């Protein structure tokens, strides 16, 4: 199943996991002896695995593949064709130098001012690559009308804006800090340590995992998910049960977590045990949030006859001995204590819980950014097609043409060679005939044939009518450059807008971005 499909199911599945794990945890009867027996912490460990698995296997958005760089390079090169072939030659020759190397007071030195030089240099590099490209060379040598220059400049500006937006949303979708947040939740630091210890010379198991008789939480238990896992599961010289958290022989712990003993190999066993419980929704923002809710609920349940709260795991007797493994002999157990229920205690105030919450929030933002980046990519591709259409038209129509409807019949009025019949003066009837024209005996000039005049009139009428059947208002503009070029007296009539919508279906909920004038 794809990441996207997994996420759409994650909220329901994650909620179900909260109910199942919480019910299993609350059903565990607290033993009256100090040391835990086989599986006493299995339910608590299972709830912890929800968080551990998500930290180890986050469901990140799929990579954003974009043509922005290639499109921007081409657009930058096309933009330089508006300054003329001579100016473009100057930019190409100096693209790997500085703006100051361009011919002083030239159109290229003004168009490619210092603050625009990076984009011009990009265009110069691409233009040099295209020196053997027939289409680009035809564009370079074409006579570009002022109207088409404005279209090219406006389209290139829109492409540049879209490419910049794609880059920023792509960066947000590939947020590298998510992995950092999860690593710190898991290990208490950004990298997995070479050694993992439960107790040290300065911090025994009780101090590491928590003293219930005080308001001070366990330093190791609050610092990382690994720390909490060891507090629940590790064995030592007094707590000799090697399967407190699991019931399968293959996951039984092998080392005694005494002072300064590296128990990383046992942590690997616990990771493997957690991995066996992973689901397709593991690592989604919803799964992380659900894991925190489960752990908070489990820790909030009263433990031991002393009714201690903010404790995760096995706490027998009156619980006064705290999470010392079995050192008390009666009233301490294998657990993690997160402090008294005041302004300083609780799962939510642990470092690892805060890191998980931050990661879940960033992961949601990353998916939203990925949706926006994909929509922007489609917008960019459309702008690129628009630019290609403009350049194709420029090359196909090198000669300037009239912009009014009267010019529509010019071709029909022309004789052989594309020269209007009226422009042939002092011609004999024979010469006019050779030019596919009629001869006017009074003026001694050539004139169009009657059928040519009729065709020209029909074409002019057709063109005029076509001009009146197009859409009206801003909606008639089908691309960003035409939209933004709609002005009157230097005042903008239309604006190109991006609108975010939420598209719902039975299986998904995703952001959709629409672009319109």
C-alpha positions, 0 to 999 in steps of 0.5 A: 500500500502507498504512503498516501493510502496508509495515511487516509486509514491511519486515523481510524486504525490509530484510534482502534489501537488506542482502545485495544492497548489501553484496555489491555494495560488497564486489565493487568492486575498489579502483583503484590511481589516486588519483582515482575513476572513474565509479561507483567509489563507486556501491555505497557511495553506494547503501548510504548511500542506505538511511539517507538515504531513511529519514531523508527519508521516515520511515513514521510511524503513521497519525494517531490519530482519537479522540472522547475530547474529545466523550465527555468533555464529555458525561460531565462534563455528565451527572456534574453531573446527580447533584447536582440541577438547582439545583446544575447551574444554579449550575455552568452560571452560573459555569463560566467563572469560578472554584470560589469563585463557587459557593454556599458549603457547597452540594453543588455546591461540595463536588462541584466542589472546587478540585481538581475544578473544571476537570472541573466547568467542562467539564461546565457548558459542555457542559450550557449547550450542551445547554440546548435538548436534550430528552433532556438536559433530561429527564435533568436533571429526572429523579429519579435513584435512589442506585443510578443515581447510583453507576452514573453516577459510576463510568462517568464516572470510567472514561471520564475515565481512558480519555480521559486514557490515550488522550491520553497514548498518542496523544502517544506515537504522534505523537512529534514528536522522531522527526522531530528525530532524523532531521533531526539525523542527516541534516543535523547540525542540526534544520533543513536548512541554507541552505548546504552546504559540504564544505571551509572556510577552517579545514577542508580536505577531508581534515580534513572527511572523515578522515585515515587516518594518525591515529585522528581521524575526519572531522568532517564525515563523522561529523557527518551523512549529508550530510557523508558523501555529500559525502565520497564524491561531491563533486568539487573542483579536484583530484578532478574526477570528477563521477559517482563515486557515480552512473552516470546523466548526470542525476545528474552533479554540477555544482559544485567543492566547493572552500573555502567553496563552497555545493554545496547544488544538488549535494546536491539531485541526490544526494537525487534519485538516492537517491530513485530507490532508495527502496522501500515499506519505506523509513522503517520502523524495520526499514529504518533498522536494516538501513541501519545494519547495511549501512553498518557492514559496508561500512565494516568491510571492509578498504580499500587495500593498507594494510588500513584499516577504518572507511572508506566509499568509494574509498581507493586505493594504500596509503591513507595519504593518507586521504580527501582526494579526490585531493590526495595524487595516489596514496594518498588518495581520495573516502571517509569515515573514521570513526576507528581500530577502538578505543573511539572509532572506527566507524560506530556511534559517529558522531553520525548513526548514533546519531541513526538508532538512536534514531529507529528505537527511538522509531518502534517505540514510536510504533507500539506506542502507536498500537495501544494508543490504538486499543484504548483508543478502542474501550474508551472508545466502549463506556463511552460507550454504557454511559453512554447506556444508564444515562441512557436508563433513568433518563429512562424510569423516573422513578419509584422502583421496588422492587429485589426480585422481589416488585415485578415483578407490581405493574403487573398488580395495578393498576387504571385510572390505575396505582393498585393496586386495594387502595388504593381504599377505600369504593368501591361495586361500580359504582365498582370496576368502573369502575376495572377492579377487583372489589369486596369486599363485606365490606371495602367495598374494591376488589380485583384481579381473579383473572386479574390476580392470576394474571398478577402471580404469574407475572411475579414467578416469572419475574423471580425465575427470571431472576435466577438464570440470569445468569453468576456471579462477576466474569465476569457484569459486562459493563462497568467500572462494574458490575465496580468496583461489586462490593463487600462490606463496602467491600472490592473483589470484582472489578477491571477489567483491561487485557491486552495480547496479540500477534495473529499472522497470516501478514501481520501482528504487532500488539498487541491489548488486551482489557478484562475483569472 
